[in-house]
């Protein structure tokens, strides 16, 4: 049994102005002197000094002469030393209870604060015999926190005697006695004692404990726990672990999970479940910390992941589990862990991830592990992954991690890998996680200019297989996410690509989730409309974007399903946005349909009221913008796009004076050069592009995120992603 490393807690001291001040966090344990029975309460910090020794935040003497310790809450222990009041706030109740028990043992006192672990310390177990099993079970159930009972079971051998008796009764096929043994072991497992739990998880007792629980009454079939543990459970080391205590803790953690989730799943109460969860957290912390501090082990593990070894799949699985355990470490320790995996300026695991994602020979499990590893790394420090991607792009050393993620979203055969890669991409593209502002603009500009169009082009391809349908769904979600979070970069991207047309065309799909994707796209555009930023209102009107939405509603009929409610919510959102252009468009084109729907009566009234009291819109609106024929609508859009190029655009992108004939100036103060780029074509425009309108916009000479005709992604980038 390895020595305990303590329980995680934070130290506070009461200052002169009656305020609790933080004095460090670390692992708490009670150390005993060999010469005396006295103990010392020690808090070792999570950081180390120059000699590699943990910093000690606390050393408090425990003795009969200083009985000032009190457990004032389930996770708080307080005491007073030399007139200074101190407190330890524990991460979990289990750790607090164990330290409190050790303090009680060192003092030799019976706690009187109501938070004691002891109920009746004078009570002990009778002799372990067949006749006394019922009495033993009753005593253990009535005193689950009894320290004297725990001592009977572990130190005096009563628990081993119970299992010896069980073996004899199983040989004799004593069914009634076996059920009584089950009740005894159930009460033992529910005891609030670390020593008892560790005894049950030991190599000697755990298989016997599992055997007793096979005789749980009222089960239709007798489970075969021992056969499963013997025939199917194997501990395999992908990379040799030199520390035997770590091997034992890994085995303990597996047994603890098996006991909690299988053996005791039907009998655990909420308190016991939480207690076992706290012990699992402590074991996870110790395992992750010790493995991370083993330099030889980490070096060997990374070598296997970076190689073409047949063990690479198992190594990535182990690394994914280790990274999940590392989430239990402190923020400083997590940073050290990821710096070990990906040292700055050196080949690290991100290069290995790129090879696995791009390799046609990589297994499905490898790709799924890599996607999960990237999500964990981004949750801790997204800047670390972004920095690697930008360095790779600047070195022009082939496609970066972004390109491989996008390729997997488009072409991966497994929906789990596709979804995890999409989650990774959303983390990377989250502007709230990118600091500083300059880095955010640069990274998002890199995404749109190098990879965005190549991925969104996949929407134009027909989706026939389940994989293609799911890929289309994920891409639509990404488009919607970009509209909601990327501001002017997303607007410029919509203008420079044809992404809106294939997304709106999904409203005609027979697959309801794709129809909802099209509705969500329009909903995101409507939600982005704000005073002074009305680009999306004109964009949706010019595309006649609501025509396919209402066609889908008409095909849906009278069914009150999610499509029906989503369209109603979309129209209600338009009424709340209070935009005259959009309100008049919906009323003119689809008012008669809406009035036939009883659920939409209130929404139509709201639209009409807002349209009547709205001020004239600053957006140009042709008198026949809602004409009857498709040809008229096309001609009107051509005329609107052919208006005076020097007229100010009211889309919130640039700062300029109305009617000015000189190039406007960006909000940053730099002058902008006019560039002609293709406008987003209508859903009804010819696909050959002969009738596509051209609109003049102004783009920054230096802006890294501007997407235009001159800076559109090269065909090589598109080929790399689309394959």
C-alpha positions in Angstrom: 0.0 0.0 0.0 1.6 3.3 -1.1 1.8 6.1 1.5 -0.9 8.6 1.2 0.0 11.9 -0.4 -2.7 13.8 1.4 -5.9 15.6 0.5 -6.2 18.8 -1.5 -7.2 21.9 0.5 -6.6 25.6 0.7 -5.2 27.4 3.8 -6.8 30.6 5.1 -5.8 32.8 8.1 -7.9 35.5 9.7 -6.3 39.0 9.3 -6.4 41.8 11.8 -9.4 43.4 10.0 -11.5 40.1 10.3 -11.0 39.1 6.7 -9.9 35.6 5.6 -6.8 35.7 3.5 -5.6 32.9 1.2 -2.2 31.5 2.2 -1.8 28.8 -0.4 -3.2 25.5 -1.7 -1.8 22.0 -1.6 -2.0 18.6 -0.1 -2.8 18.2 3.7 -1.6 15.2 5.7 -0.9 14.4 9.3 2.7 13.3 10.0 3.5 11.4 13.2 6.7 11.5 15.3 8.5 8.2 15.9 9.4 9.3 19.5 5.9 10.5 20.6 2.3 10.0 19.7 2.0 13.6 18.7 1.3 14.6 15.2 1.9 17.6 12.9 -0.6 18.9 10.4 1.3 19.7 7.2 0.2 21.5 4.0 2.6 20.9 1.1 2.1 23.4 -1.7 1.7 22.4 -5.4 4.8 24.4 -6.4 8.4 23.4 -5.7 11.5 25.4 -4.8 14.8 25.4 -6.6 15.8 22.1 -5.0 12.7 20.5 -6.3 11.1 20.2 -2.9 7.5 21.2 -2.4 6.9 24.5 -0.6 5.4 24.0 2.9 2.6 26.4 3.7 1.7 24.9 7.1 3.2 23.0 10.0 0.8 22.9 13.0 1.5 20.8 16.1 -1.3 18.4 17.2 -1.3 17.3 20.9 -3.4 16.8 23.9 -2.2 20.2 25.2 -3.6 22.0 22.1 -7.2 20.6 21.6 -8.3 23.7 19.6 -9.2 21.9 16.4 -12.9 22.0 15.3 -14.7 20.7 12.2 -17.1 23.6 11.6 -18.5 22.3 8.3 -18.4 19.2 6.1 -15.3 20.5 4.3 -13.7 23.0 6.8 -11.4 22.5 9.9 -10.5 25.5 12.0 -8.0 26.0 14.9 -6.2 28.8 16.8 -2.5 29.0 17.3 -0.8 31.9 19.2 -4.0 33.9 18.9 -4.2 33.5 15.1 -7.2 31.7 13.7 -6.6 29.4 10.7 -8.8 27.3 8.5 -8.4 24.5 6.0 -11.1 24.3 3.2 -11.0 20.9 1.6 -11.8 20.0 -2.0 -14.1 17.2 -0.9 -15.9 15.9 2.2 -14.0 12.6 2.1 -10.6 14.3 2.5 -11.8 16.5 5.3 -13.3 13.5 7.2 -10.1 11.5 6.9 -7.8 14.4 8.1 -10.3 15.0 11.0 -10.1 11.4 12.0 -6.3 11.5 12.0 -6.4 14.7 14.1 -8.7 12.9 16.5 -6.3 10.0 16.7 -3.3 12.2 17.3 -5.1 14.0 20.1 -6.7 11.0 21.7 -9.9 13.0 22.2 -13.5 12.5 21.3 -14.8 15.3 19.1 -17.8 17.1 20.5 -18.7 19.5 17.6 -21.4 17.4 16.0 -19.3 16.7 12.9 -17.5 13.6 14.4 -16.9 10.5 12.5 -17.6 8.5 15.6 -21.0 7.4 16.8 -20.2 4.9 19.5 -16.5 4.2 19.7 -16.9 1.7 22.5 -18.9 -0.7 20.3 -17.0 -3.6 18.6 -17.9 -6.5 16.5 -18.8 -9.9 18.0 -17.0 -13.1 16.9 -17.4 -13.8 13.2 -19.6 -16.9 13.0 -22.5 -18.2 10.9 -24.9 -17.4 13.7 -23.6 -13.8 14.3 -23.7 -12.6 10.6 -27.1 -11.0 11.0 -26.0 -9.1 14.2 -22.7 -8.0 12.5 -24.6 -6.6 9.5 -27.0 -4.7 11.8 -24.1 -3.2 13.9 -22.2 -2.1 10.7 -25.4 -0.6 9.2 -26.2 1.4 12.4 -22.6 2.7 12.8 -21.2 3.4 9.3 -18.7 5.9 10.7 -17.4 3.9 13.7 -13.6 4.0 13.9 -13.6 1.1 16.4 -15.5 -1.0 13.9 -13.1 -0.1 11.1 -10.3 -1.2 13.4 -12.0 -4.5 14.0 -12.5 -5.1 10.3 -9.1 -4.1 9.0 -6.5 -4.3 11.8 -7.9 -7.1 13.8 -8.8 -9.3 10.8 -12.6 -9.5 11.1 -13.0 -8.7 7.3 -10.8 -11.6 6.3 -12.7 -13.9 8.7 -16.0 -12.9 6.9 -14.5 -13.9 3.5 -13.1 -17.1 5.0 -16.6 -17.9 6.3 -18.0 -17.1 2.9 -15.7 -19.5 1.1 -16.8 -22.3 3.5 -20.5 -21.6 3.0 -20.1 -21.4 -0.8 -18.5 -24.9 -0.7 -21.4 -26.1 1.4 -23.9 -24.3 -0.9 -25.5 -22.6 2.1 -27.8 -20.2 0.2 -29.2 -18.4 3.4 -25.7 -17.9 4.8 -24.4 -16.5 1.5 -27.2 -13.9 1.4 -26.3 -12.9 5.0 -22.7 -12.5 3.9 -23.9 -10.2 1.1 -25.6 -8.0 3.7 -22.5 -7.8 5.8 -20.2 -6.9 2.8 -22.8 -4.4 1.6 -22.7 -2.6 5.1 -18.8 -2.8 5.0 -18.7 -1.2 1.6 -20.9 1.7 2.8 -18.7 2.5 5.8 -17.3 6.0 5.9 -13.7 4.8 6.3 -10.7 5.1 3.9 -8.9 2.2 5.5 -11.9 -0.1 5.0 -12.3 1.0 1.3 -8.6 0.5 0.6 -8.8 -3.0 2.1 -11.7 -3.9 -0.1 -9.7 -2.7 -3.2 -6.6 -4.7 -2.3 -5.3 -7.6 -4.4 -6.2 -10.2 -1.8 -9.7 -9.1 -0.9 -11.2 -7.5 -4.1 -11.9 -10.8 -6.0 -13.5 -12.3 -2.8 -15.5 -9.2 -2.2 -16.8 -9.4 -5.8 -17.7 -13.0 -5.2 -19.8 -12.2 -2.2 -21.8 -9.6 -4.1 -22.7 -12.3 -6.7 -25.3 -13.5 -4.1 -27.3 -10.3 -4.1 -30.9 -11.4 -3.5 -33.8 -10.8 -5.8 -31.7 -10.9 -9.0 -33.2 -12.9 -11.9 -29.8 -14.3 -12.8 -26.6 -14.8 -10.7 -23.9 -12.4 -12.1 -20.4 -13.7 -12.8 -18.2 -10.9 -11.5 -15.3 -13.1 -10.7 -15.3 -14.8 -14.1 -15.3 -11.4 -15.8 -12.4 -10.1 -13.6 -10.4 -13.3 -14.2 -11.0 -13.9 -17.9 -11.4 -10.4 -19.4 -9.5 -7.9 -17.2 -5.9 -7.4 -18.1 -3.5 -4.6 -17.0 -1.4 -3.8 -20.0 1.3 -1.2 -20.0 1.8 0.6 -23.3 4.9 2.2 -21.9 6.6 0.7 -18.8 5.8 2.5 -15.5 8.7 2.3 -13.2 6.9 3.4 -10.0 5.0 0.4 -8.5 2.9 2.7 -6.4 1.5 4.3 -9.6 0.7 0.9 -11.0 -1.1 0.0 -7.8 -3.1 3.3 -7.8 -4.2 2.7 -11.5 -5.4 -0.8 -10.4 -7.1 0.7 -7.4 -8.9 3.3 -9.6 -10.2 0.6 -12.0 -11.5 -1.5 -9.1 -13.1 1.5 -7.5 -14.9 2.3 -10.7 -16.0 -1.3 -11.1 -17.2 -1.4 -7.5 -19.2 1.9 -7.8 -20.7 1.3 -11.3 -21.2 -2.5 -11.3 -20.9 -4.2 -7.9 -22.7 -1.7 -5.8 -24.7 0.1 -8.5 -28.1 -1.0 -7.0 -27.3 -0.4 -3.3 -25.3 2.9 -3.2 -26.9 5.9 -1.6 -26.1 9.4 -2.7 -23.6 10.0 0.1 -21.7 6.8 -0.5 -21.6 7.4 -4.2 -20.2 10.9 -3.7 -17.6 9.5 -1.2 -16.4 7.0 -3.7 -16.3 9.7 -6.3 -14.1 11.8 -4.0 -11.7 8.9 -3.6 -11.6 8.5 -7.4 -10.7 12.2 -7.8 -7.9 11.9 -5.3 -6.5 8.8 -7.1 -6.8 10.6 -10.4 -4.9 13.5 -9.1 -2.1 11.4 -7.7 -1.8 9.3 -10.9 -1.6 12.3 -13.2 0.9 14.2 -11.0 3.3 11.3 -10.6 3.2 10.2 -14.2 3.8 13.8 -15.3 6.7 14.1 -13.0 8.3 11.0 -14.4 10.4 12.4 -17.2 11.5 9.1 -18.7 7.9 7.8 -18.8 6.6 10.9 -20.6 9.5 10.9 -23.1 8.9 7.3 -24.0 5.1 7.8 -24.3 5.5 10.8 -26.6 8.0 8.8 -28.7 5.4 6.0 -29.3 2.7 8.5 -30.2 5.0 10.3 -32.7 6.1 7.0 -34.3 4.5 4.6 -36.7 4.6 1.9 -34.0 1.9 -0.7 -33.9 1.3 0.5 -30.3 0.4 4.0 -31.4 -3.3 3.4 -31.2 -3.1 2.2 -27.6 -0.6 5.0 -26.8 -3.1 7.7 -28.0 -5.8 6.1 -26.0 -3.6 6.1 -22.9 -2.6 9.8 -23.5 -6.3 10.8 -23.9 -7.1 9.2 -20.6 -4.0 10.8 -18.9 -5.0 14.2 -20.3 -8.5 13.7 -18.9 -6.9 12.9 -15.5 -4.7 16.0 -15.8 -7.9 18.1 -15.6 -7.8 17.4 -11.9 -4.5 19.1 -11.5 -4.1 22.8 -10.5 -3.9 25.3 -13.3 -0.1 25.7 -12.9 0.4 21.9 -13.0 -1.8 21.7 -16.1 0.3 24.3 -17.8 3.4 22.3 -17.0 1.7 19.2 -18.3 0.8 20.7 -21.7 4.2 22.4 -22.0 5.7 18.9 -21.8 3.4 17.6 -24.5 4.0 20.6 -26.8 7.2 22.5 -26.1 7.3 25.9 -27.8 9.4 26.0 -30.9 10.0 22.2 -30.9 8.3 19.3 -32.6 5.6 18.2 -30.2 2.5 16.2 -30.2 0.6 18.6 -32.4 2.8 17.5 -35.3 1.9 13.9 -34.5 -1.8 14.8 -34.4 -1.5 16.3 -37.9 0.1 13.1 -39.2 -2.6 10.9 -37.7 -5.4 13.1 -39.0 -3.9 13.2 -42.5 -2.8 9.6 -42.7 -5.2 7.3 -44.7 -3.8 4.4 -42.7 -4.6 5.8 -39.3 -7.3 3.9 -37.4 -10.7 5.2 -36.4 -9.8 5.0 -32.7 -6.6 7.0 -33.3 -8.4 9.8 -35.0 -11.1 9.9 -32.3 -8.4 10.0 -29.6 -6.6 12.8 -31.4 -9.8 14.8 -31.7 -10.5 14.4 -28.0 -7.0 15.4 -27.1 -7.3 18.6 -29.1 -10.6 19.4 -27.3 -8.9 18.9 -23.9 -5.9 21.0 -24.9 -8.2 23.8 -26.2 -10.2 23.8 -23.0 -7.0 24.4 -21.0 -5.2 26.9 -23.3 -6.5 27.6 -26.8 -3.7 30.0 -27.5 -1.2 27.1 -27.4 -3.0 25.4 -30.3 -3.5 28.6 -32.3 0.1 29.5 -32.0 1.1 26.1 -33.4 -1.3 26.6 -36.4 -0.1 30.1 -37.2 3.6 29.0 -37.0 2.9 26.2 -39.4 1.0 28.5 -41.8 3.8 31.1 -41.7 6.4 28.4 -42.4 4.3 27.2 -45.4 5.2 23.6 -44.4 2.1 22.0 -45.9 -1.5 22.0 -44.6 -1.8 22.9 -40.9 -4.0 21.3 -38.2 -6.9 23.5 -39.4 -6.8 22.0 -42.8 -6.7 18.4 -41.4 -9.6 19.1 -39.1 -11.7 20.5 -42.0 -10.9 17.6 -44.2 -12.0 15.2 -41.5 -15.3 17.1 -41.1 -16.0 16.8 -44.8 -14.7 13.3 -45.5 -14.6 11.3 -42.3 -16.8 8.2 -42.3 -17.4 8.2 -38.5 -20.0 10.7 -37.1 -18.2 10.8 -33.8 -14.9 12.0 -35.3 -16.8 14.5 -37.4 -18.6 16.0 -34.4 -15.5 16.1 -32.2 -13.5 17.8 -35.0 -16.3 20.3 -35.4 -16.2 21.0 -31.6 -12.5 21.5 -31.9 -12.9 24.0 -34.7 -15.5 25.9 -32.8 -13.1 26.2 -29.9 -10.4 27.5 -32.3 -12.8 30.0 -33.9 -14.3 31.3 -30.6 -13.3 35.0 -30.6 -13.8 35.2 -26.8 -11.0 32.7 -26.3 -8.5 34.6 -28.5 -6.3 37.2 -27.0 -5.0 39.8 -27.8 -7.3 41.4 -30.4 -4.5 41.5 -33.0 -4.0 37.7 -32.7 -7.7 37.1 -33.0 -8.1 39.1 -36.2 -5.0 37.4 -37.7 -6.1 33.9 -36.9 -9.7 34.4 -38.1 -8.4 36.1 -41.2 -6.2 33.0 -41.8 -9.2 30.7 -41.5 -11.3 32.6 -43.9 -8.6 33.3 -46.5 -7.1 29.8 -46.5 -9.7 27.3 -45.5 -13.2 28.7 -45.1 -14.2 28.7 -48.7 -12.8 25.2 -49.3 -14.9 23.7 -46.6 -18.1 25.7 -47.4 -17.8 24.6 -51.0 -18.7 21.1 -49.8 -22.2 22.4 -49.3 -22.6 22.6 -53.1 -21.9 18.9 -53.6 -25.0 16.7 -53.5 -25.5 14.8 -50.2 -26.7 11.3 -50.8 -25.1 9.1 -48.1 -25.6 9.3 -44.4 -22.0 10.5 -44.0 -22.6 13.3 -46.6 -25.8 14.3 -44.9 -24.1 14.6 -41.5 -21.2 16.5 -43.0 -23.6 19.0 -44.6 -25.4 19.4 -41.2 -22.1 20.1 -39.4 -20.9 22.6 -42.0 -24.2 24.4 -41.8 -23.8 24.7 -38.0 -20.3 26.1 -38.5 -21.6 28.7 -41.0 -24.3 29.7 -38.5 -21.8 29.9 -35.7 -19.5 32.1 -37.8 -22.4 34.5 -38.5 -23.2 34.8 -34.9 -19.7 35.4 -33.6 -17.4 36.8 -36.3 -19.0 40.2 -37.1 -17.6 41.9 -40.2 -15.4 39.0 -41.2 -18.5 36.8 -41.6 -20.3 39.5 -43.6 -17.4 39.9 -46.0 -17.2 36.2 -46.3 -20.9 35.9 -47.2 -20.4 38.6 -49.9 -17.4 36.9 -51.4 -18.8 33.4 -51.6 -22.0 31.6 -52.6 -22.4 29.9 -49.3 -25.9 31.3 -48.7 -27.5 29.7 -51.8 -26.7 26.0 -51.0 -27.6 26.5 -47.3 -31.0 28.0 -48.2 -31.6 25.2 -50.7 -31.5 22.8 -47.8 -35.0 24.1 -46.9 -36.3 21.9 -49.7 -34.7 18.8 -48.3 -36.8 15.8 -47.2 -34.5 15.5 -44.2 -36.0 17.6 -41.4 -32.7 18.3 -39.6 -31.3 19.9 -42.8 -34.5 22.0 -43.2 -33.9 23.2 -39.6 -30.3 24.0 -40.5 -31.6 26.4 -43.2 -34.0 28.1 -40.7 -31.2 28.5 -38.1 -29.0 30.1 -40.8 -31.7 32.7 -41.5 -32.4 33.1 -37.8 -28.7 33.9 -37.2 -28.8 36.5 -39.9 -31.9 38.1 -38.4 -30.4 38.0 -34.9 -27.3 39.9 -36.2 -29.4 42.9 -37.3 -28.9 45.9 -35.1 -29.3 49.7 -35.4 -26.4 51.0 -37.5 -25.6 47.4 -38.6 -28.4 46.4 -41.0 -26.4 44.6 -43.6 -28.2 41.3 -43.0 -31.6 42.9 -43.6 -30.7 43.9 -47.1 -28.8 40.7 -47.7 -31.8 38.5 -46.8 -34.2 40.7 -48.9 -32.0 40.6 -52.0 -31.7 36.8 -51.7 -35.4 36.4 -51.2 -34.2 34.2 -48.4 -37.7 33.6 -46.8 -39.2 32.1 -50.0 -37.6 28.6 -49.5 -38.4 28.8 -45.7 -42.1 29.4 -46.4 -42.1 26.8 -49.1 -40.9 24.3 -46.5 -43.6 25.5 -44.1 -46.2 24.9 -46.8 -44.9 21.4 -47.5 -45.0 20.8 -43.8 -48.8 21.3 -43.8 -50.7 21.5 -40.6 -48.3 19.4 -38.6 -47.3 21.3 -35.5 -43.8 20.0 -35.4 -40.4 21.6 -34.9 -40.3 23.0 -38.4 -43.6 24.8 -37.8 -42.6 26.3 -34.5 -39.1 27.3 -35.7 -40.6 29.3 -38.6 -43.0 31.0 -36.2 -40.2 31.8 -33.8 -38.2 33.3 -36.7 -41.1 35.6 -37.8 -41.6 36.6 -34.1 -37.9 37.5 -34.0 -38.3 39.7 -37.0 -41.0 41.6 -35.2 -38.7 42.1 -32.2 -35.8 43.3 -34.3 -37.9 46.2 -35.5 -36.4 46.6 -39.0 -38.6 48.3 -41.5 -37.0 46.7 -44.6 -37.4 43.2 -43.3 -40.9 43.8 -41.8 -42.3 45.2 -45.0 -40.6 42.4 -47.0 -42.3 39.7 -44.9 -45.7 41.4 -44.9 -45.7 42.1 -48.6 -44.4 38.6 -49.7 -45.8 36.3 -47.0 -48.5 38.3 -45.1 -51.4 36.5 -46.7 -49.9 33.1 -45.8 -49.3 34.2 -42.2 -52.8 35.5 -41.8 -54.2 32.0 -42.5 -52.2 30.6 -39.6 -54.1 31.1 -36.2 -50.8 30.9 -34.3 -49.3 33.8 -36.3 -52.1 36.3 -35.9 -50.4 38.2 -33.1 -47.1 38.2 -34.9 -48.6 39.7 -38.1 -50.2 42.5 -36.0 -46.9 43.2 -34.4 -45.2 43.4 -37.8 -47.9 45.8 -39.1 -47.7 48.0 -36.1 -43.9 48.2 -36.2 -44.0 48.9 -39.9 -46.4 51.8 -39.5 -44.5 53.5 -36.8 -41.0 52.7 -38.1 -38.8 55.5 -39.3 -37.6 55.5 -43.0 -34.8 52.9 -43.4 -31.4 54.2 -44.3 -31.0 51.1 -46.6 -31.8 51.7 -50.3 -35.1 50.0 -51.1 -36.4 49.9 -54.7 -40.1 50.5 -55.1 -40.5 47.1 -56.8 -38.2 45.2 -54.3 -41.1 42.9 -53.6 -42.2 42.5 -57.3 -44.4 39.7 -58.5 -42.1 38.0 -61.0 -38.7 36.5 -60.7 -37.4 38.5 -63.7 -38.5 41.7 -62.0 -36.8 40.8 -58.8 -33.6 40.0 -60.7 -33.7 43.3 -62.7 -34.3 45.2 -59.5 -31.3 43.7 -57.8 -29.2 44.5 -60.8 -30.4 48.1 -60.6 -29.7 48.4 -56.9 -26.2 47.0 -57.2 -25.6 49.3 -60.1 -26.4 52.4 -58.0 -23.7 55.0 -57.4 -20.7 53.2 -56.1 -19.7 56.2 -54.0 -22.8 56.0 -51.9 -22.1 55.2 -48.3 -22.8 51.6 -47.2 -24.7 51.5 -43.9 -23.4 48.1 -42.8 -21.3 49.2 -39.9 -18.1 48.1 -41.6 -16.5 51.5 -42.4 -16.5 55.1 -41.2 -17.1 57.7 -43.8 -19.1 60.8 -44.6 -22.4 60.5 -46.6 -22.0 61.6 -50.2 -18.2 61.7 -50.0 -16.4 60.9 -53.2 -13.1 60.1 -51.6 -12.2 56.6 -50.4 -13.5 56.2 -46.9 -11.4 55.6 -43.8 -11.5 52.5 -41.6 -12.1 52.8 -37.9 -8.4 52.3 -37.4 -7.6 55.4 -39.4 -6.1 53.8 -42.5 -7.3 54.6 -46.0 -9.2 51.9 -47.8 -8.7 50.9 -51.4 -11.9 50.1 -53.5 -12.0 46.5 -54.8 -14.7 44.9 -56.8 -15.9 41.5 -55.5 -18.9 39.4 -56.5 -22.0 39.9 -54.5 -23.8 36.9 -53.0 -26.1 35.7 -55.8 -29.7 35.1 -55.2 -31.0 31.6 -54.7 -32.7 32.0 -58.1 -29.7 33.3 -60.1 -28.1 31.3 -62.9 -25.3 29.1 -61.6 -23.1 29.9 -64.6 -22.6 33.3 -63.1 -23.4 35.3 -66.3 -26.0 37.4 -64.5 -24.2 37.7 -61.2 -24.3 41.3 -60.0 -21.1 43.1 -59.0 -20.9 45.4 -56.0 -18.2 47.8 -55.0 -16.9 47.5 -51.5 -13.9 48.9 -49.7 -11.3 46.6 -48.2 -8.3 47.4 -46.0 -4.9 47.2 -47.6 -3.5 45.7 -44.4 -6.4 43.9 -42.9 -5.4 40.2 -42.6 -9.0 39.1 -42.2 -10.4 40.6 -45.4 -11.7 38.1 -48.0 -12.0 39.4 -51.5 -11.7 38.3 -55.1 -7.9 38.9 -55.1 -7.3 37.1 -51.8 -9.6 34.1 -52.2 -8.3 30.7 -51.3 -6.1 29.2 -54.0 -7.2 26.0 -55.7 -4.4 24.1 -53.9 -6.0 24.9 -50.5 -9.4 23.8 -51.8 -8.0 20.6 -53.2 -6.3 19.8 -49.9 -9.5 20.0 -47.9 -12.1 18.8 -50.4 -9.8 16.0 -51.7 
